């Protein structure tokens, strides 16, 4: 009789992985699998990352549009719709809208003291300035911001949106306006923004 510590005469069949784990083929297959897994993870990260970035960008655009819509409504509270127009190629003109009543709203930017002064300028259907809203600015508080007040903006209300505004002596086709003392750069930015809006208004068939 065989002793109790004897093994079976038929050797145990080893798996392919165990038999080849020290071979070059095994190493190649393992590296290939690892590379595929890593590649898949990287591709997934890039794909879903791009999707998330696009989603955030779209959300930001919708938020900006919503903010702009609120400001347009402040300029023309009785308007029931604002149609986005194809904006003329004018430096400083960001966008142009037209209300159902034929009023225009222009988002414009001009250089102030600390950067761009972005305004939303409304021009009524009769061709006069209806109002001005500040969109973005970084002017000095108590100095430059003195030219971004309702008092200063009010001096342009009812002004015909034609020609060019200037703080200098008016020439042909120009209209003299006063700036705010001590806020020259910001005053000039506001006036430049108005001139951009006037130019856009004319390009879109205004006065």
C-alpha positions as CSV (number, residue, x, y, z in Angstrom):
1,X,0.0,0.0,0.0
2,X,1.2,3.4,-0.7
3,X,2.2,5.5,2.3
4,X,-0.1,8.2,3.5
5,X,2.2,11.0,2.3
6,X,2.3,9.9,-1.3
7,X,0.8,12.1,-4.0
8,X,-1.3,11.1,-7.0
9,X,0.6,9.7,-9.9
10,X,-1.2,12.2,-12.3
11,X,0.5,15.7,-12.0
12,X,-1.9,18.6,-11.4
13,X,-2.5,20.7,-14.5
14,X,-1.3,24.3,-14.1
15,X,-3.1,27.2,-15.6
16,X,-1.7,29.1,-18.6
17,X,-1.1,32.2,-16.4
18,X,0.9,30.2,-13.8
19,X,2.9,28.4,-16.4
20,X,3.9,31.6,-18.3
21,X,4.0,34.2,-15.6
22,X,7.7,34.5,-15.8
23,X,7.9,34.5,-19.6
24,X,8.1,37.5,-21.9
25,X,4.7,36.8,-23.4
26,X,3.0,37.1,-20.0
27,X,4.8,40.3,-19.4
28,X,3.7,41.7,-22.7
29,X,0.1,40.7,-22.2
30,X,0.1,42.2,-18.7
31,X,1.6,45.5,-19.9
32,X,-0.9,45.6,-22.8
33,X,-3.9,45.1,-20.4
34,X,-2.6,47.8,-18.0
35,X,-2.1,50.2,-20.9
36,X,-5.6,49.6,-22.2
37,X,-7.1,50.2,-18.7
38,X,-5.1,53.4,-18.2
39,X,-5.9,54.6,-21.7
40,X,-9.6,54.0,-21.1
41,X,-9.5,55.8,-17.8
42,X,-7.7,58.8,-19.3
43,X,-10.0,59.0,-22.2
44,X,-13.0,58.8,-19.9
45,X,-11.6,61.6,-17.7
46,X,-11.0,63.8,-20.8
47,X,-14.4,63.1,-22.2
48,X,-16.4,63.7,-19.1
49,X,-14.2,66.6,-18.2
50,X,-14.9,68.2,-21.5
51,X,-18.6,67.6,-21.1
52,X,-18.5,69.2,-17.6
53,X,-16.6,72.2,-18.9
54,X,-19.1,72.7,-21.7
55,X,-22.0,72.4,-19.3
56,X,-20.4,75.0,-17.0
57,X,-19.7,77.3,-19.9
58,X,-23.3,77.0,-21.1
59,X,-24.6,77.7,-17.6
60,X,-22.4,80.8,-17.3
61,X,-23.7,82.0,-20.7
62,X,-27.3,81.5,-19.6
63,X,-26.6,83.3,-16.4
64,X,-24.9,86.2,-18.2
65,X,-27.9,86.3,-20.6
66,X,-30.3,86.4,-17.7
67,X,-28.4,89.3,-16.1
68,X,-28.4,91.2,-19.4
69,X,-32.1,90.5,-19.8
70,X,-32.8,92.1,-16.4
71,X,-30.8,95.2,-17.4
72,X,-32.4,95.5,-20.8
73,X,-35.8,95.4,-19.0
74,X,-34.7,98.2,-16.7
75,X,-34.0,100.4,-19.8
76,X,-37.3,99.5,-21.5
77,X,-39.7,98.1,-18.8
78,X,-42.7,98.1,-21.2
79,X,-41.0,95.9,-23.8
80,X,-42.5,92.4,-24.2
81,X,-39.5,91.0,-26.2
82,X,-35.9,91.6,-27.0
83,X,-34.6,90.3,-30.3
84,X,-30.8,89.7,-30.5
85,X,-29.5,91.3,-33.7
86,X,-26.4,90.5,-35.8
87,X,-24.1,93.2,-34.4
88,X,-22.1,95.3,-36.8
89,X,-18.3,94.9,-36.7
90,X,-17.6,97.9,-34.5
91,X,-14.8,98.0,-32.0
92,X,-16.2,98.0,-28.5
93,X,-19.7,96.7,-29.5
94,X,-20.5,93.5,-27.7
95,X,-24.1,93.0,-28.6
96,X,-27.2,94.6,-30.0
97,X,-30.9,94.0,-29.3
98,X,-34.2,95.4,-30.6
99,X,-37.5,95.5,-28.7
100,X,-40.9,94.7,-30.1
101,X,-41.5,98.5,-30.1
102,X,-38.4,99.3,-32.2
103,X,-36.1,100.4,-29.3
104,X,-32.5,99.4,-29.3
105,X,-30.1,98.2,-26.6
106,X,-26.4,98.2,-27.1
107,X,-23.8,96.5,-24.9
108,X,-20.6,98.5,-25.4
109,X,-17.1,98.8,-23.8
110,X,-14.5,101.5,-23.8
111,X,-11.3,102.0,-21.9
112,X,-11.5,103.8,-18.6
113,X,-8.9,104.4,-15.9
114,X,-8.5,100.9,-14.6
115,X,-9.8,98.9,-17.5
116,X,-12.9,98.6,-19.6
117,X,-16.1,100.4,-18.7
118,X,-18.9,98.3,-20.0
119,X,-22.3,99.9,-20.4
120,X,-25.7,99.0,-21.7
121,X,-27.2,101.9,-23.6
122,X,-30.8,102.2,-24.7
123,X,-31.9,104.2,-27.7
124,X,-35.6,104.7,-28.0
125,X,-37.6,104.2,-31.2
126,X,-37.6,108.0,-31.7
127,X,-33.8,108.0,-32.0
128,X,-32.9,109.5,-28.6
129,X,-31.0,108.1,-25.6
130,X,-33.4,106.4,-23.3
131,X,-31.0,105.4,-20.5
132,X,-27.7,103.9,-19.5
133,X,-26.9,100.9,-17.2
134,X,-23.5,99.9,-15.9
135,X,-22.6,96.3,-16.8
136,X,-19.0,96.1,-15.5
137,X,-16.3,98.6,-14.3
138,X,-13.3,98.8,-12.0
139,X,-13.0,102.5,-11.7
140,X,-11.7,104.3,-8.5
141,X,-14.5,104.6,-5.9
142,X,-15.4,108.2,-5.2
143,X,-13.4,109.5,-8.2
144,X,-14.0,107.6,-11.4
145,X,-17.3,106.2,-10.2
146,X,-18.6,109.8,-10.0
147,X,-19.0,109.5,-13.8
148,X,-21.0,106.4,-13.4
149,X,-24.0,107.9,-11.6
150,X,-27.6,108.4,-12.5
151,X,-26.9,112.2,-12.3
152,X,-24.3,112.0,-15.0
153,X,-26.1,109.5,-17.1
154,X,-29.2,111.7,-16.9
155,X,-27.5,114.5,-18.8
156,X,-27.6,112.3,-21.9
157,X,-31.3,111.3,-21.6
158,X,-33.3,112.6,-24.6
159,X,-30.1,113.4,-26.6
160,X,-30.4,112.5,-30.3
161,X,-28.3,109.4,-31.1
162,X,-26.6,111.0,-34.1
163,X,-23.1,112.3,-34.9
164,X,-20.3,112.2,-32.3
165,X,-20.1,113.4,-28.8
166,X,-17.0,115.3,-27.6
167,X,-15.8,117.1,-24.5
168,X,-13.8,119.4,-26.8
169,X,-15.1,122.3,-28.9
170,X,-17.7,120.7,-31.2
171,X,-16.9,120.6,-34.9
172,X,-19.1,119.5,-37.9
173,X,-21.2,116.5,-36.9
174,X,-20.2,116.7,-33.3
175,X,-22.0,117.6,-30.1
176,X,-20.3,119.1,-27.1
177,X,-20.9,117.4,-23.7
178,X,-19.4,118.1,-20.3
179,X,-17.5,115.4,-18.4
180,X,-17.3,115.0,-14.7
181,X,-14.6,117.1,-13.0
182,X,-11.9,114.9,-11.5
183,X,-13.1,111.8,-13.4
184,X,-11.8,112.6,-16.9
185,X,-10.8,109.0,-17.9
186,X,-14.1,107.5,-16.8
187,X,-16.1,110.4,-18.3
188,X,-14.3,109.8,-21.6
189,X,-15.1,106.1,-21.4
190,X,-18.8,106.8,-21.0
191,X,-18.8,109.3,-23.9
192,X,-16.8,106.7,-26.0
193,X,-19.4,104.1,-25.2
194,X,-22.2,106.4,-26.3
195,X,-20.4,107.1,-29.6
196,X,-20.1,103.3,-30.2
197,X,-23.8,102.9,-29.6
198,X,-24.6,105.8,-31.9
199,X,-22.4,104.3,-34.6
200,X,-24.1,100.9,-34.2
201,X,-27.5,102.5,-34.2
202,X,-26.8,104.2,-37.5
203,X,-25.3,101.0,-39.0
204,X,-28.6,99.2,-38.1
205,X,-30.7,101.7,-39.9
206,X,-31.3,104.3,-37.2
207,X,-31.2,108.1,-37.6
